Amino acid sequence: MRRVLVLGLARSGLAAQAALERRGVEVVAADRTLGNDEDAALLDGVDVLVKSPGVPGENALVAAARERGIEVWSEVELGYRLLGVRLVGVTGTNGKTTTSELLGAILGVQVAGNVGRSLTALDGQIEPGELVVCELSSFQLEDVHELSCEVALLLNLEPDHLDRHHSFEAYRDAKLRVFENQTEADVAVVPRDFGPIPGGAERVEFDAGDALPAEPLIPGAHNRENAAAATAAARAAGIENEAIAEALRTFPGVAHRLELVADIDGVCFVNDSKATNTTAARRGIEAYAGRPLRLILGGSLKGEPFDELAESLPPSVRSIDLIGEASDELAAALGRAGRPYRRSGDLATALGAAAGEAEPGDVVLLSPACASYDQFHDYEERGETFRRLVGELW
């Protein structure tokens, strides 16, 4: 590569640019908002376009690159080629970050990808041939070509990101690309009775009810499923039960996923900001279904209906506060399900209302079932804001 266009200048784009420049590659860096026909001159002399996850395939620059025969790579594809690392890849709709970090703890290796630290950010920190756990989103897997995982793990598959992929079939196909380049020397870990997958890897299946070397510290039936998946993947990577058991007993979970922020006068405040779709929110709610719940829902829309979520809410939900642009659709679904709600508008108002009514033993749970891009930069900022607001209640 002599000249590369990096499209999208958030964390992964900046890391990709730095890794390329360290190798003497000329980099044209462009913001993801570019993409009009007049910007096509940026492609002149370019060998590869490296696309950040937030850049859709319909972007005009991406489309123009394909028309010119310029290869389009995701940032993880670039990282895989530049760093020469071995990968344990983790994908799925829900539980990716928790499972990736748990696997990192079991294997004693670095974790990168969709977890917040891009793969190319490891450049200079890791030697070729080292093992890395890499969380892989559908957006990242759209544009992989040679990337191959020694162990590839699919946690689950539910409708998500339909605003970007336009159909569940396209979303599913993107996820399953994690298996495409595997050979018979590799292992594919999938949920029990999952359908056919591409590639030639040995197939290993897991289930939430599998016997584990130890029960996980983190709560919720969904986290037992994550632990079963991580255990299967770790065993496939050659790890003994003793090491797996130690990690399961001590792993505390990840930020923004059922994170206990505070217990104030017997009221627990839980940050589940990473629950950006209805399935993730339902799992978070189920983890606390045995206690009175004050629920905060809402954010930006992803093309997902809310009726099933509304109908599944347990009787223990004492109040529901709605925030963000999804409020109208959530309100309609809750109305059809006969569940009362408040339109609080923003997180501060919602938290204040829920906390004001909460009694000892209650759980105030931010489990939005929506993305965050209407009022926040990302789910992390939303979760950090929740933490700060809870701190101001003391």
HELIX and SHEET records of a PDB file:
HELIX    1   1 ARG A   11  ARG A   22  1                                  12    
HELIX    2   2 ASP A   37  LEU A   43  5                                   7    
HELIX    3   3 ALA A   60  GLU A   67  1                                   8    
HELIX    4   4 GLU A   75  LEU A   83  1                                   9    
HELIX    5   5 LYS A   96  LEU A  107  1                                  12    
HELIX    6   6 LEU A  119  LEU A  122  5                                   4    
HELIX    7   7 SER A  138  LEU A  141  1                                   4    
HELIX    8   8 LEU A  162  HIS A  165  1                                   4    
HELIX    9   9 PHE A  168  LEU A  176  1                                   9    
HELIX   10  10 ARG A  177  PHE A  179  5                                   3    
HELIX   11  11 ALA A  221  ALA A  236  1                                  16    
HELIX   12  12 ASN A  241  THR A  250  1                                  10    
HELIX   13  13 THR A  278  ALA A  287  1                                  10    
HELIX   14  14 ASP A  307  SER A  312  1                                   6    
HELIX   15  15 SER A  327  ARG A  336  1                                  10    
HELIX   16  16 LEU A  347  GLU A  357  1                                  11    
HELIX   17  17 TYR A  379  GLY A  391  1                                  13    
SHEET    1   A 4 GLU A  26  ALA A  30  0                                        
SHEET    2   A 4 ARG A   3  LEU A   7  1                                        
SHEET    3   A 4 VAL A  48  LYS A  51  1                                        
SHEET    4   A 4 GLU A  71  SER A  74  1                                        
SHEET    1   B 6 GLN A 110  GLY A 113  0                                        
SHEET    2   B 6 LEU A 131  GLU A 135  1                                        
SHEET    3   B 6 ARG A  86  THR A  91  1                                        
SHEET    4   B 6 VAL A 151  LEU A 154  1                                        
SHEET    5   B 6 VAL A 187  PRO A 191  1                                        
SHEET    6   B 6 GLU A 202  PHE A 206  1                                        
SHEET    1   C 6 GLU A 259  ILE A 264  0                                        
SHEET    2   C 6 VAL A 267  ASN A 271 -1                                        
SHEET    3   C 6 VAL A 363  LEU A 366  1                                        
SHEET    4   C 6 LEU A 293  GLY A 298  1                                        
SHEET    5   C 6 VAL A 317  ILE A 323  1                                        
SHEET    6   C 6 ARG A 342  GLY A 345  1                                        
END                                                                             
